[in-house]
Amino acid sequence: MTAAPDSSLAAYLPRFAGRTVLVLGDVMLDRYVLGEVRRISPEAPIPVLQAERRRSMLGGAGNVAQNIAALGARAVLVGMIGADVAGDEIAQILHGSAGVAAQLVLAPDRPTTVKTRFMSGAHQLLRLDEERSDPTGPAIERQVLTAFAAAIESADAVVISDYAKGVLTDNVLAQAIGLARGAGLMVVVDPKRSDLSAYTHAGVLTPNAAELARATGLPVGTDDETAEAGARAVELAAADAVLVTRSEKGLTLVRPHRPALHLPTRARAVADVSGAGDTVSAALGIMLACGAPLADAALMANIAAGISVSKPGTATVGYAELADAVHQRELQAIDGKMADLETALARIAAWRRQGLRIGLTNGCFDLIHPGHVRLLARARTACDRLVVALNSDASVRRLKGPSRPVQTETARSTVMASMASADLVILFEEDTPERLIRAIQPDLLFKGADYRLDQVVGADIVQAHGGRVVLIDLEQGHSTTETIRRIGTASSAAG
């Protein structure tokens, strides 16, 4: 399915600062030993890493929380650490993390999960894991759930980050999901279990392709296969949706009774996919906390993931980086909406294959005023994709006189393409859009209610193939002619 334009996403960004996302899951410490390989060991056929520097950062649920904070929202992190040096290091990192409030349970008889990666340049030579993955006991469960229940009162959404390190037992998962849904909160789950029934009634599952294949027993090599496996996962978990992370292939959103939404990767170059799933969970959680529809939330998560995988190692994505990427994509989306007829017909054919209803409206749209905005918005709500046909400059002059249009066709097309209501903008040279209507065969044709049905150009064409003509009531007191008159009056008065 073709993704919606990013222009509507920018409106969510200022709202991030007022949202709190509760993160529950396995908190880990990611250590990196960085250096250079200059020789092979004489003791065994292995490289010798000359260590030059070391760094540590949060992994797992901790990385999700830090991504949420970096994106400008507030995170509350609930999890477990051991009574050891690594646990102290995690506590120290969190102490210096603005925007993350930690409620970590101390487990005296379990080690903190640590992953140590030995790196030469961008190449990982070895990973050393220090962990216990057996389920925690009832005492730890009670402490974790108590902390979760206390934190949920201030949360706007919940992210459950399951790395199968023992914190998220069956009891903890069931009660946490139940508490969140009972509070009316969306729940995002990054799952590691093959038995997806453990996440029953979660809002959105975010498995990677390998996890999805393992959990469903279905192939995930193509878009269609991924969509089928995702639909099966939705059934197994009784979830609202599944958002599959597919590395360099991007994301796929699967919802019941709707076509799958395939979002190609936004990365310029893929440097490292580690931690990208955490970034997806973080961005998705914030967007759902803002009340965004799933499709918009998935689009924002895809942009964030594209930034994440372009960075080496486990990395967070900052608010400024995301905002810049969204605005850059907004400009590209505007350009992408303007098309010639041949390009438009190919795009419309693709939309029709997805079962989408195509609407069309037309006009000069010389100076966009509130009446235009409301007409377009009402038309867009009645269809799945709205095509706007604009009279060319020559066409406007023939219809309106030599002083019109006020704005060139390029300017009018750009303004129209920047509007969220318009999915496609096409210019036509004729006096009427009849040729376009015959070529496009829209399911719905929209016109202002100042026209009678028998006055609407193309009404007979649309009705002949079973389509409908919709006359939309206009806002009183708004017209381009009146706007131009007021501008002229104001100019004369100023002079």
Beta strands, then each sheet from edge to edge (+ up, - down):
strand 1: 20-25
strand 2: 27-40
strand 3: 47-60
strand 4: 74-82
strand 5: 100-107
strand 6: 113-120
strand 7: 123-130
strand 8: 157-161
strand 9: 187-190
strand 10: 204-205
strand 11: 241-245
strand 12: 251-254
strand 13: 261-263
strand 14: 358-363
strand 15: 385-391
strand 16: 424-428
strand 17: 444-448
strand 18: 468-472
sheet 1: 5+ 4+ 1+ 8+ 9+ 10+ 11+ 12- 13+
sheet 2: 3+ 2- 6- 7+
sheet 3: 16+ 15+ 14+ 17+ 18+
end
